[in-house]
């Protein structure tokens, strides 16, 4: 029986453990955190739970729009929000624990240190170190929030996402530094919970990574401004000083090479939320002892099979860095593939990162899969694009969720779909139809010929595909 050890209990690690046990391996998982990792405890699940409460609060505030009368204003109750958050997490944790026990997966609590090929020392806080040997190893230690010079997270007035999700207070004025997925989501959530939010992004658009189509960034910016979230693009925070008993005075200066002349701003805020990327949890892991190669930033280097520079040692998830896809579901997919390759249960397996969807749970949601228009144009063959605004859809009008669009990209000659990008209510669900279409090599005509239920938001995909295929029709 192959002995497979996994370091890290996040989505990549626990998915690998479950699959390896099903394949007959003897599995040991080492973690110094509760099962579930950042995603479950300080990321995906807490954020979406808090978002649901913020969305409900917003709907109550719009009650007259829906023909309802509500007596008195609704307001967040932090104690109840924290209680609900704890209950949601607990359900997920108990489910994971049950799955591990059913498969007889051993969980060792502590900090792993690679001592050499096939050998790990696990250090615990309240007991002696334990030595473990393995035949195969998967490293899934994840990442943690990065910082900026002069902006040190203290957990009091300068927060990371961890403190933002602890729900200790709703600041009167919150400065969010970083307009990526986490920063944009938390800016939107706290704005709906009652904070006056200022969002600063160093680059020229929100969600500024290459996989997000620029049309989605433009819609998100417009909708944030409608919600009175003040957005500073091409700005950086250059000064931070106390302002009163608990507040801060911050200085915002234009980024070098900003597109237009911009002035320097000084703002008074109550709290600063820093969301400027991640850094790897590889310090102290002893990678050098085992000969595992990393890049200059500490991200682990792997080949297409997710194997490191050391045969039999694999790595998955955030620890691979931004050259891959730093998303929980990508880590899970990598965990499955690394496990299959480590145990040799099938031929060599790889992952097509172009077919991994993303979803950003702002208001409205943004999601995409495949190539953006810019990426598709850079890769060579002529392309065609189409976009359809969601406003005319009957379901959008009925739900009061009219903001957003669908955009599809296809090869000009064959019509084969290359990418799809959606911003609007339910975008995170809708994008999977495009993901399946890309997986099957479908064309715009295939999607256009697929009958969609009425009235649904999914009709926006059908309408956009019809535009792309050259046979538009609209049903109210």
C-alpha positions as CSV (number, residue, x, y, z in Angstrom):
1,X,0.0,0.0,0.0
2,X,1.5,3.4,-1.1
3,X,2.0,5.8,1.8
4,X,0.9,9.3,0.7
5,X,1.5,12.2,2.9
6,X,-0.2,15.6,2.3
7,X,0.9,18.8,4.0
8,X,-2.0,21.3,4.2
9,X,-5.7,20.9,4.9
10,X,-7.2,23.4,2.5
11,X,-9.2,22.5,-0.7
12,X,-6.2,21.2,-2.5
13,X,-5.0,19.1,0.5
14,X,-8.3,17.6,1.7
15,X,-9.5,16.9,-1.9
16,X,-6.2,15.0,-2.5
17,X,-6.6,13.1,0.7
18,X,-10.1,12.0,0.0
19,X,-9.3,10.9,-3.5
20,X,-6.1,9.1,-2.4
21,X,-8.0,7.1,0.2
22,X,-10.6,6.1,-2.4
23,X,-7.7,4.9,-4.5
24,X,-6.4,2.6,-1.8
25,X,-3.5,4.6,-0.5
26,X,-2.6,4.9,3.2
27,X,-3.1,8.7,3.7
28,X,-1.7,11.0,6.3
29,X,-2.6,14.7,6.3
30,X,-0.4,17.2,8.3
31,X,-1.9,20.5,9.1
32,X,-1.3,23.2,11.7
33,X,-4.8,24.6,11.1
34,X,-8.3,23.2,11.3
35,X,-9.4,21.2,8.2
36,X,-10.7,23.5,5.4
37,X,-7.9,26.0,5.3
38,X,-8.2,29.6,4.3
39,X,-11.1,29.0,2.0
40,X,-13.4,27.6,4.8
41,X,-12.2,29.7,7.7
42,X,-11.0,33.0,6.4
43,X,-11.9,33.2,2.7
44,X,-14.6,31.8,0.4
45,X,-17.2,30.6,2.8
46,X,-17.1,33.5,5.4
47,X,-17.1,36.0,2.6
48,X,-20.1,34.5,0.8
49,X,-22.0,34.1,4.1
50,X,-21.4,37.7,4.9
51,X,-22.3,38.7,1.4
52,X,-25.7,36.9,1.7
53,X,-26.5,39.0,4.8
54,X,-25.4,42.2,3.1
55,X,-27.5,41.3,0.1
56,X,-30.6,40.6,2.3
57,X,-30.0,44.0,4.1
58,X,-30.0,45.7,0.7
59,X,-33.2,44.0,-0.5
60,X,-34.9,45.1,2.7
61,X,-33.8,48.7,2.0
62,X,-35.3,48.3,-1.5
63,X,-38.6,47.0,-0.2
64,X,-40.7,49.8,-1.7
65,X,-39.3,48.9,-5.1
66,X,-40.9,45.4,-4.7
67,X,-44.2,46.8,-3.5
68,X,-43.6,46.0,0.2
69,X,-43.8,48.1,3.3
70,X,-41.3,47.5,6.1
71,X,-41.7,49.3,9.4
72,X,-38.4,50.8,10.6
73,X,-34.9,50.6,9.2
74,X,-33.0,47.3,9.1
75,X,-29.4,47.2,10.4
76,X,-26.7,44.6,10.9
77,X,-26.5,42.8,14.2
78,X,-22.9,41.9,14.6
79,X,-23.4,39.2,17.2
80,X,-26.0,37.4,15.1
81,X,-23.9,37.8,12.0
82,X,-20.9,36.2,13.8
83,X,-23.2,33.4,15.1
84,X,-24.5,32.6,11.6
85,X,-21.0,32.6,10.2
86,X,-19.9,30.2,12.9
87,X,-22.8,27.9,12.2
88,X,-22.2,27.8,8.4
89,X,-18.5,27.0,9.0
90,X,-19.3,24.4,11.6
91,X,-21.6,22.5,9.1
92,X,-18.8,22.4,6.6
93,X,-16.2,21.3,9.2
94,X,-18.3,18.5,10.5
95,X,-18.9,17.3,7.0
96,X,-15.1,17.1,6.3
97,X,-14.4,15.4,9.6
98,X,-17.0,12.8,8.8
99,X,-15.6,12.1,5.4
100,X,-12.1,11.7,6.8
101,X,-13.2,9.3,9.5
102,X,-15.1,7.2,7.1
103,X,-12.0,6.8,4.9
104,X,-9.6,6.3,7.9
105,X,-7.4,9.2,6.9
106,X,-4.9,10.1,9.6
107,X,-4.7,13.8,10.5
108,X,-1.6,14.9,12.3
109,X,-1.8,18.3,13.9
110,X,1.4,20.4,13.8
111,X,4.0,22.2,11.6
112,X,5.7,20.0,9.0
113,X,9.5,20.3,8.4
114,X,11.0,18.4,5.5
115,X,14.1,16.7,6.7
116,X,15.2,14.9,3.5
117,X,13.8,12.6,0.8
118,X,10.9,10.6,2.2
119,X,11.2,12.0,5.7
120,X,9.1,14.7,7.6
121,X,9.3,15.9,11.1
122,X,6.0,17.3,12.6
123,X,6.4,19.8,15.4
124,X,3.5,20.3,17.7
125,X,3.0,23.0,20.4
126,X,2.1,20.7,23.2
127,X,4.1,17.5,22.6
128,X,7.2,16.0,21.2
129,X,8.1,16.1,17.5
130,X,6.9,13.2,15.4
131,X,8.8,11.6,12.5
132,X,6.8,10.4,9.5
133,X,8.0,8.6,6.4
134,X,6.3,8.5,3.0
135,X,6.4,7.1,-0.5
136,X,4.8,10.1,-2.1
137,X,4.2,13.7,-0.9
138,X,1.8,16.4,-1.9
139,X,2.5,20.0,-0.6
140,X,-0.6,22.1,-0.3
141,X,0.4,24.7,2.3
142,X,-1.4,27.6,0.6
143,X,-0.7,31.4,1.0
144,X,-1.4,34.3,3.3
145,X,-2.2,38.0,2.8
146,X,0.7,40.2,1.6
147,X,1.6,43.6,3.0
148,X,2.9,46.9,1.7
149,X,5.8,49.0,2.9
150,X,4.5,51.5,5.5
151,X,1.2,49.6,5.8
152,X,1.7,47.0,8.5
153,X,-1.4,45.0,9.5
154,X,-1.9,45.4,13.2
155,X,-5.4,43.9,13.4
156,X,-6.7,47.1,15.0
157,X,-6.8,50.0,12.6
158,X,-5.0,48.3,9.6
159,X,-6.8,45.1,8.7
160,X,-6.1,42.1,6.5
161,X,-9.1,40.2,5.1
162,X,-8.9,38.0,8.3
163,X,-9.9,41.0,10.5
164,X,-12.5,42.1,8.0
165,X,-14.2,38.8,8.3
166,X,-14.0,38.7,12.1
167,X,-16.9,41.2,12.2
168,X,-15.9,43.1,15.2
169,X,-17.2,46.4,13.9
170,X,-18.7,48.2,10.9
171,X,-16.3,51.2,10.4
172,X,-17.8,54.6,9.7
173,X,-15.3,55.1,6.9
174,X,-13.3,52.2,5.5
175,X,-10.3,52.5,3.1
176,X,-9.8,49.3,1.0
177,X,-6.4,49.1,-0.6
178,X,-6.5,46.8,-3.6
179,X,-9.2,46.3,-6.2
180,X,-8.7,42.6,-6.9
181,X,-11.3,40.0,-6.1
182,X,-11.0,40.1,-2.3
183,X,-10.7,43.8,-2.0
184,X,-13.7,44.4,-4.4
185,X,-15.8,41.8,-2.6
186,X,-15.2,43.2,0.8
187,X,-15.6,46.8,-0.4
188,X,-19.0,45.9,-1.8
189,X,-20.0,44.0,1.4
190,X,-19.0,46.7,3.9
191,X,-20.6,49.3,1.7
192,X,-23.9,47.5,2.0
193,X,-23.5,46.9,5.7
194,X,-23.2,50.7,6.2
195,X,-19.6,51.8,5.9
196,X,-18.6,54.7,3.7
197,X,-16.1,52.9,1.5
198,X,-13.1,54.3,-0.4
199,X,-11.4,51.8,-2.7
200,X,-7.8,52.4,-4.0
201,X,-6.3,50.3,-6.9
202,X,-2.8,50.9,-8.1
203,X,-3.6,49.7,-11.7
204,X,-6.0,51.2,-14.2
205,X,-9.1,49.1,-13.5
206,X,-10.9,46.9,-11.0
207,X,-10.2,43.2,-11.1
208,X,-7.0,44.0,-13.0
209,X,-5.7,40.5,-13.7
210,X,-5.5,39.2,-17.3
211,X,-8.2,36.6,-17.1
212,X,-10.9,39.2,-16.4
213,X,-12.3,40.9,-19.5
214,X,-12.1,44.7,-19.4
215,X,-15.8,45.1,-20.1
216,X,-16.6,43.5,-16.8
217,X,-14.2,45.8,-15.0
218,X,-16.0,48.8,-16.5
219,X,-19.4,47.6,-15.4
220,X,-18.2,46.9,-11.9
221,X,-16.7,50.3,-11.6
222,X,-20.0,51.9,-12.8
223,X,-22.0,49.9,-10.3
224,X,-19.7,50.7,-7.4
225,X,-20.0,54.4,-8.1
226,X,-23.8,54.0,-8.1
227,X,-23.5,52.6,-4.7
228,X,-21.4,55.6,-3.6
229,X,-18.2,53.6,-3.2
230,X,-15.5,56.1,-4.1
231,X,-12.9,54.4,-6.4
232,X,-9.4,55.8,-7.0
233,X,-7.7,54.0,-9.9
234,X,-4.0,54.4,-10.6
235,X,-3.4,55.5,-7.0
236,X,-1.3,54.2,-4.2
237,X,-1.2,54.9,-0.4
238,X,2.0,56.8,0.4
239,X,1.3,58.1,3.9
240,X,-0.4,56.8,7.0
241,X,-0.6,58.7,10.3
242,X,-2.9,58.8,13.4
243,X,-5.9,61.1,13.2
244,X,-7.7,61.4,16.5
245,X,-8.2,58.7,19.0
246,X,-8.9,55.8,16.6
247,X,-8.8,57.2,13.1
248,X,-6.1,57.5,10.4
249,X,-5.1,60.1,7.9
250,X,-3.9,58.6,4.6
251,X,-2.3,60.2,1.6
252,X,-3.1,58.9,-1.9
253,X,-0.7,59.7,-4.7
254,X,-1.0,58.9,-8.4
255,X,0.8,55.8,-9.5
256,X,3.8,56.3,-11.8
257,X,2.7,56.6,-15.4
258,X,-0.9,57.3,-14.5
259,X,-3.0,57.8,-17.6
260,X,-4.0,61.4,-16.7
261,X,-3.0,64.2,-14.5
262,X,-4.2,63.4,-11.0
263,X,-3.9,65.3,-7.8
264,X,-2.8,64.1,-4.4
265,X,-5.6,63.4,-1.9
266,X,-5.6,63.3,1.9
267,X,-8.4,61.3,3.5
268,X,-9.5,60.6,7.1
269,X,-10.6,57.1,7.6
270,X,-11.5,54.9,10.6
271,X,-10.0,51.6,9.3
272,X,-7.7,50.5,6.5
273,X,-8.3,47.1,4.8
274,X,-5.2,45.8,3.0
275,X,-5.9,43.5,0.1
276,X,-2.8,43.5,-2.1
277,X,-2.2,39.9,-3.0
278,X,-0.8,36.8,-1.3
279,X,2.6,35.3,-0.4
280,X,3.5,31.7,0.0
281,X,3.4,29.7,3.2
282,X,6.8,28.1,2.5
283,X,9.0,29.7,5.1
284,X,10.2,27.1,7.6
285,X,8.9,24.2,5.6
286,X,12.4,23.0,4.8
287,X,12.0,22.8,1.1
288,X,15.7,23.1,0.6
289,X,16.3,20.0,2.7
290,X,14.4,17.9,0.3
291,X,15.7,19.7,-2.8
292,X,12.3,21.2,-3.8
293,X,12.8,24.2,-6.1
294,X,11.0,27.5,-5.8
295,X,11.2,30.8,-7.7
296,X,12.6,34.0,-6.2
297,X,9.3,34.8,-4.4
298,X,9.1,31.4,-2.7
299,X,6.4,29.9,-4.9
300,X,7.0,26.2,-5.6
301,X,7.8,25.3,-9.2
302,X,6.1,22.3,-10.8
303,X,5.7,20.7,-14.2
304,X,2.5,20.1,-16.1
305,X,1.9,17.0,-14.0
306,X,2.2,19.1,-10.8
307,X,5.4,17.3,-9.9
308,X,8.2,19.4,-8.3
309,X,11.9,19.2,-9.0
310,X,11.9,16.1,-6.7
311,X,10.4,12.9,-8.2
312,X,7.4,11.8,-6.2
313,X,6.9,15.2,-4.6
314,X,3.9,17.2,-5.9
315,X,2.5,20.6,-5.1
316,X,-1.0,22.1,-5.5
317,X,-3.0,25.2,-4.7
318,X,-2.0,28.7,-3.9
319,X,1.6,27.6,-3.1
320,X,2.1,27.4,-6.9
321,X,1.6,31.2,-7.1
322,X,0.0,33.6,-9.6
323,X,1.5,31.9,-12.6
324,X,-1.3,29.3,-12.1
325,X,-4.8,30.0,-10.9
326,X,-5.1,30.9,-7.2
327,X,-8.6,29.8,-6.6
328,X,-10.1,27.2,-4.2
329,X,-11.7,25.1,-7.0
330,X,-8.5,25.2,-9.0
331,X,-6.6,23.8,-6.0
332,X,-9.2,21.1,-5.7
333,X,-8.8,20.1,-9.3
334,X,-5.0,20.2,-8.9
335,X,-5.3,18.0,-5.8
336,X,-7.2,15.4,-7.8
337,X,-4.7,15.4,-10.7
338,X,-1.6,15.4,-8.4
339,X,-3.1,12.4,-6.6
340,X,-3.7,10.4,-9.7
341,X,-0.2,11.2,-11.0
342,X,1.4,10.4,-7.6
343,X,-0.3,7.0,-7.3
344,X,0.0,6.1,-11.0
345,X,-3.6,5.0,-11.3
346,X,-3.9,6.3,-14.9
347,X,-1.8,7.8,-17.6
348,X,-0.1,11.2,-16.9
349,X,-2.8,13.8,-16.2
350,X,-2.7,17.6,-16.7
351,X,-5.0,20.5,-16.1
352,X,-6.2,22.9,-18.8
353,X,-6.2,26.2,-16.9
354,X,-8.0,28.0,-19.8
355,X,-11.1,26.0,-18.8
356,X,-11.2,26.9,-15.1
357,X,-13.9,29.5,-14.4
358,X,-13.5,32.3,-11.9
359,X,-16.3,34.1,-10.0
360,X,-16.0,37.3,-8.0
361,X,-18.9,37.8,-5.6
362,X,-19.3,41.6,-5.8
363,X,-22.6,43.4,-6.5
364,X,-23.2,42.4,-9.2
365,X,-21.3,39.1,-9.5
366,X,-18.6,38.8,-12.2
367,X,-17.5,35.5,-13.7
368,X,-15.6,34.2,-16.7
369,X,-13.9,31.2,-18.3
370,X,-11.6,30.8,-21.2
371,X,-9.9,33.7,-23.1
372,X,-10.7,37.4,-22.8
373,X,-11.1,39.4,-25.9
374,X,-7.6,40.8,-25.5
375,X,-6.1,37.3,-24.9
376,X,-7.9,35.8,-27.9
377,X,-6.7,38.6,-30.2
378,X,-3.1,38.1,-29.0
379,X,-3.1,34.4,-29.7
380,X,-3.6,34.8,-33.5
381,X,-6.6,33.5,-35.4
382,X,-9.3,36.1,-36.2
383,X,-12.1,36.3,-33.6
384,X,-15.6,37.5,-33.3
385,X,-17.2,38.9,-30.1
386,X,-20.7,39.7,-29.0
387,X,-22.2,41.2,-25.9
388,X,-25.7,41.3,-24.6
389,X,-27.0,43.6,-21.9
390,X,-29.1,41.8,-19.3
391,X,-31.5,44.7,-18.8
392,X,-34.2,43.6,-21.3
393,X,-34.5,40.1,-19.8
394,X,-37.9,39.5,-18.2
395,X,-36.2,37.8,-15.2
396,X,-33.8,40.7,-14.7
397,X,-36.7,43.1,-14.6
398,X,-38.8,40.9,-12.3
399,X,-35.9,40.5,-9.9
400,X,-34.8,44.1,-10.0
401,X,-31.3,43.0,-11.1
402,X,-30.9,44.8,-14.5
403,X,-27.2,45.7,-14.3
404,X,-24.8,43.5,-16.3
405,X,-23.9,41.9,-19.5
406,X,-22.9,38.6,-21.2
407,X,-19.9,38.6,-23.5
408,X,-18.8,35.7,-25.7
409,X,-15.6,35.3,-27.8
410,X,-15.3,32.8,-30.7
411,X,-13.1,31.9,-33.6
412,X,-14.2,33.9,-36.6
413,X,-14.2,31.0,-39.1
414,X,-15.3,28.0,-37.1
415,X,-17.5,29.8,-34.5
416,X,-15.8,27.7,-31.8
417,X,-16.2,29.4,-28.5
418,X,-13.0,30.6,-26.9
419,X,-14.3,32.4,-23.8
420,X,-17.3,33.8,-22.0
421,X,-17.6,36.6,-19.4
422,X,-20.6,37.6,-17.4
423,X,-21.4,40.3,-14.9
424,X,-24.8,40.4,-13.3
425,X,-27.0,38.5,-10.8
426,X,-26.2,34.8,-10.8
427,X,-23.1,35.2,-13.0
428,X,-21.2,32.7,-10.8
429,X,-23.8,30.1,-11.6
430,X,-24.3,30.9,-15.2
431,X,-20.6,30.7,-16.2
432,X,-20.6,26.9,-15.9
433,X,-22.7,26.6,-19.0
434,X,-19.9,28.3,-20.9
435,X,-17.3,26.2,-19.1
436,X,-19.1,23.0,-20.3
437,X,-19.3,24.5,-23.8
438,X,-15.6,25.2,-23.9
439,X,-14.8,21.7,-22.6
440,X,-16.9,20.1,-25.4
441,X,-15.5,22.4,-28.1
442,X,-19.0,23.8,-28.8
443,X,-19.6,26.7,-31.2
444,X,-21.7,29.8,-30.9
445,X,-24.3,28.1,-33.0
446,X,-24.5,25.2,-30.6
447,X,-25.2,27.5,-27.7
448,X,-27.7,29.5,-29.8
449,X,-29.6,26.4,-30.7
450,X,-29.9,25.3,-27.1
451,X,-33.3,26.1,-25.8
452,X,-33.2,28.0,-22.5
453,X,-36.0,28.1,-20.0
454,X,-38.0,31.4,-19.8
455,X,-37.8,33.6,-17.8
456,X,-34.3,33.0,-16.6
457,X,-31.0,35.0,-16.5
458,X,-29.5,32.2,-18.6
459,X,-31.4,33.5,-21.5
460,X,-28.8,36.2,-21.7
461,X,-26.3,33.5,-22.8
462,X,-28.6,32.3,-25.5
463,X,-29.3,35.9,-26.7
464,X,-25.6,36.6,-26.8
465,X,-24.8,33.4,-28.7
466,X,-27.5,34.2,-31.2
467,X,-25.8,37.6,-31.8
468,X,-22.5,35.9,-32.2
469,X,-23.9,33.3,-34.6
470,X,-25.6,36.0,-36.7
471,X,-29.2,35.1,-35.9
472,X,-30.4,37.4,-33.1
473,X,-33.9,37.3,-31.7
474,X,-35.2,38.7,-28.4
475,X,-38.0,37.5,-26.3
476,X,-39.3,39.9,-23.5
